[in-house]
Amino acid sequence: MHMTSYFLGALGRVILFLYQNDIIYYNENFTSKMPILLASLLRMFYFVGTASFLQAVIAERICASCFVTDYEKKSRHWVSYVVIFLSTIVSLFFAVTFMLRLYTIVTAIIMSTVSVILSAAASVFVYLRSCQQLGKLQKEDSSRNSVKYTLSTKYQLRENVRVMKMVLISFLIMCLLMLLCITLFGLTFIKYCKNTAKAQLCLASIDLLVAISTAVISAIFATFLGEWKRVIRELPLIQQVCQCWIPGNRPQKVRNAEEIGQQYFQQLEKTWS
């Protein structure tokens, strides 16, 4: 959804560019203004949707914490569907209400700030709770009592801790960028509301900040999340580049089931060592 909002925002920016440079004109007829209104809505949906990315990650991690004992065993596709659906509805709601001017710019800035604070508090809570649960399991390992948990539970807790570390790092970056974006929004709609050139410069700066933050956060998740790394490594283009640059690092073909099992246990040993 968040990647879709990025492309929709780019489409809206192209339409607005055509109007701003008098390539496309509109008159007093409401029908002729529909494209520019739709483009503005797409742009606002892009901003709100991008800001809700980390909130969606936190919601998914909260579900992973609630179902930590069998989150990897049972496929719960409804979690992803509910998170994406709610994120889309909430983003569209705030975009439409902002376009209709149902609340002031100051109110929108306050709501954005409160949303960032609540999301940061939720991420810290999930991280500390996962660390506490993981610490209890590690103490149980060191004690002489019988182990009362499964490896999937311990793996899921470690995954929660690892993901939430990245979320906290991303939130530090996001909070700084959100402060800059909120400041630029205030300058655009309050101070420079009658100065089109300066207002456009502020909006362009917001575009740049959002694009940079999206690229940085995506790079962080792609670098540290094992699933993303596996998907990226399996891309044909990436494999061809690796073969050209590192000839000695070509993937070897697994010939039989015995070798598959041996590689599996070696990876398992490295993971839990």
C-alpha positions in Angstrom: 0.0 0.0 0.0 2.8 2.4 0.9 4.6 1.8 -2.3 1.3 2.3 -4.2 0.8 5.6 -2.5 4.3 6.6 -3.6 3.4 6.0 -7.3 0.1 7.7 -6.9 1.8 10.7 -5.4 4.2 10.8 -8.3 1.2 10.7 -10.7 -0.4 13.6 -8.8 2.8 15.6 -9.0 2.9 15.2 -12.8 -0.7 16.4 -13.1 0.0 19.4 -10.9 3.2 20.2 -12.9 1.1 20.3 -16.1 -1.3 22.8 -14.5 1.4 24.9 -12.9 3.2 25.3 -16.2 0.0 26.2 -18.1 0.2 23.1 -20.2 -3.3 22.1 -19.1 -5.9 24.8 -18.3 -9.0 24.9 -16.2 -11.9 27.4 -16.0 -14.7 28.1 -13.6 -16.4 24.9 -14.6 -16.2 22.3 -11.8 -15.6 19.4 -14.2 -12.5 21.1 -15.5 -11.1 21.3 -11.9 -11.7 17.6 -11.2 -8.2 16.5 -12.4 -6.4 19.1 -10.2 -8.5 18.2 -7.2 -7.8 14.5 -7.8 -4.1 15.2 -8.1 -4.1 17.1 -4.9 -5.9 14.3 -3.2 -3.3 11.8 -4.5 -0.5 14.0 -3.2 -2.0 14.3 0.2 -2.7 10.5 0.3 0.9 10.0 -0.5 2.1 12.1 2.4 -0.2 10.6 4.9 0.4 7.0 3.6 4.1 7.4 3.8 3.9 8.7 7.4 1.8 5.7 8.4 4.4 3.1 7.2 6.0 2.7 10.6 2.7 2.6 12.4 1.7 -0.3 10.2 5.0 -2.1 11.0 4.3 -1.6 14.7 0.7 -2.9 14.4 2.1 -6.1 12.8 4.7 -6.5 15.5 2.0 -6.1 18.2 0.1 -9.0 16.6 3.3 -11.0 16.4 3.8 -10.4 20.2 0.2 -11.4 21.0 0.6 -14.7 19.0 4.2 -15.3 19.8 3.8 -19.0 20.6 2.6 -20.0 17.1 3.0 -16.9 14.9 5.4 -18.7 12.6 3.4 -22.0 12.6 -0.1 -20.7 11.7 -0.5 -18.5 8.7 -2.6 -15.5 9.7 -3.1 -13.7 6.5 -5.9 -11.7 8.1 -3.2 -9.8 10.1 -1.7 -8.3 6.9 -5.1 -7.7 5.4 -6.4 -5.9 8.5 -3.2 -3.8 8.9 -3.2 -2.8 5.2 -7.0 -2.1 5.1 -6.9 0.1 8.2 -3.8 1.9 7.1 -5.4 2.7 3.7 -8.7 3.8 5.2 -7.1 6.0 7.9 -4.7 7.6 5.3 -7.6 8.2 2.9 -9.7 9.6 5.7 -7.1 12.2 6.8 -6.3 13.1 3.2 -10.0 13.7 2.3 -10.8 15.6 5.5 -7.7 17.8 5.1 -8.6 18.6 1.5 -12.1 19.5 2.6 -10.7 21.8 5.3 -12.6 20.2 8.1 -9.9 21.2 10.5 -7.2 23.9 10.6 -3.6 23.5 9.7 -2.6 23.9 13.3 -5.0 21.0 14.2 -3.4 18.8 11.5 0.1 19.6 12.8 -1.0 18.7 16.4 -2.6 15.4 15.3 0.6 14.5 13.4 2.8 15.3 16.4 0.6 13.2 18.7 0.6 10.3 16.2 4.4 10.3 16.1 4.6 10.4 20.0 2.1 7.5 20.4 3.7 5.4 17.8 7.1 5.9 19.4 5.7 4.9 22.8 4.1 1.8 21.3 7.4 0.8 19.6 9.3 1.2 22.9 6.7 -0.9 24.7 6.8 -3.7 22.2 10.6 -3.7 22.2 10.9 -3.8 26.0 8.2 -6.5 26.3 10.0 -8.7 23.8 13.3 -8.2 25.5 11.8 -9.1 28.8 10.2 -12.3 27.4 13.4 -13.2 25.7 15.4 -12.7 28.9 13.1 -15.0 30.7 13.6 -17.7 28.1 17.4 -17.3 28.3 17.3 -17.6 32.1 15.2 -20.8 31.7 17.9 -22.1 29.3 20.6 -21.6 32.0 18.6 -23.1 34.8 18.2 -26.8 35.4 14.5 -26.9 35.0 12.9 -28.5 32.0 12.4 -26.2 29.0 8.8 -25.2 28.6 8.9 -23.4 25.3 9.5 -24.2 21.6 12.3 -23.0 19.4 9.7 -21.1 17.3 8.7 -19.1 20.3 12.4 -18.1 21.0 12.9 -17.4 17.3 9.8 -15.1 17.1 10.9 -13.2 20.2 14.4 -12.7 18.7 12.7 -11.6 15.5 10.6 -9.1 17.4 13.6 -7.6 19.1 15.5 -7.4 15.9 12.7 -5.8 14.0 11.9 -3.4 16.8 15.5 -2.3 17.0 15.2 -1.3 13.3 11.9 0.4 13.9 13.4 2.5 16.8 16.3 3.5 14.6 13.8 4.4 11.8 11.7 6.3 14.2 14.7 8.5 15.2 15.2 9.3 11.6 11.4 9.7 11.0 10.9 12.0 14.0 13.6 14.4 12.8 12.1 14.4 9.3 8.6 14.7 10.6 9.6 17.8 12.6 11.1 19.3 9.4 8.1 18.4 7.4 5.7 19.8 9.9 7.7 23.0 10.0 7.6 23.2 6.2 3.9 22.5 6.1 3.4 25.4 8.6 5.5 27.7 6.5 3.6 26.6 3.3 0.0 27.0 4.5 0.4 29.8 7.2 3.4 32.1 6.5 3.7 31.7 2.7 0.1 31.0 1.8 0.1 34.1 -0.4 3.6 33.6 -1.8 3.2 30.9 -4.4 7.0 30.6 -5.2 8.1 30.1 -1.6 5.2 27.8 -0.9 6.1 25.6 -3.9 9.7 25.6 -2.6 8.6 24.3 0.8 6.4 21.6 -0.8 9.3 20.5 -3.0 11.5 20.3 0.1 8.9 18.1 1.7 8.9 15.9 -1.4 12.7 15.5 -1.2 12.6 14.7 2.6 9.9 12.1 2.2 11.7 10.5 -0.8 15.0 10.4 1.2 13.3 9.0 4.3 11.5 6.3 2.3 14.8 5.3 0.6 16.7 5.2 3.9 14.1 3.3 5.8 13.7 0.8 3.0 17.4 0.3 2.8 17.6 -0.3 6.6 14.9 -3.0 6.4 16.3 -4.6 3.3 19.8 -4.7 4.9 18.8 -6.2 8.3 15.7 -8.3 7.6 16.6 -11.8 6.6 13.5 -12.3 4.4 14.2 -9.2 2.4 17.8 -10.2 2.0 16.8 -13.6 0.7 14.3 -12.2 -1.8 16.9 -9.6 -3.0 19.6 -12.3 -3.4 17.2 -14.5 -5.5 16.5 -11.7 -8.0 18.1 -12.8 -11.4 19.7 -9.4 -11.9 21.4 -9.4 -8.5 22.7 -12.9 -9.1 24.1 -11.9 -12.5 25.8 -8.8 -11.0 27.3 -11.0 -8.2 28.6 -13.5 -10.7 30.2 -10.8 -12.7 31.8 -8.9 -9.8 32.6 -11.9 -7.6 33.4 -14.9 -9.8 34.4 -17.1 -6.9 31.1 -16.4 -5.0 28.8 -18.2 -7.4 26.0 -20.2 -5.9 26.6 -23.9 -5.9 23.9 -26.3 -6.8 22.6 -28.8 -4.2 22.8 -32.3 -5.7 21.0 -34.5 -3.2 18.8 -34.6 -0.2 21.8 -35.5 2.1 23.6 -32.3 1.2 20.4 -30.3 1.6 20.0 -31.7 5.2 23.6 -31.0 6.0 23.3 -27.4 4.8 20.1 -27.0 6.8 21.7 -28.2 10.1 24.8 -26.0 9.5 22.6 -23.0 9.1 20.6 -23.9 12.2 23.8 -24.4 14.2 25.1 -20.9 13.1 21.7 -19.3 14.0 21.6 -20.7 17.5 25.3 -20.5 18.3 
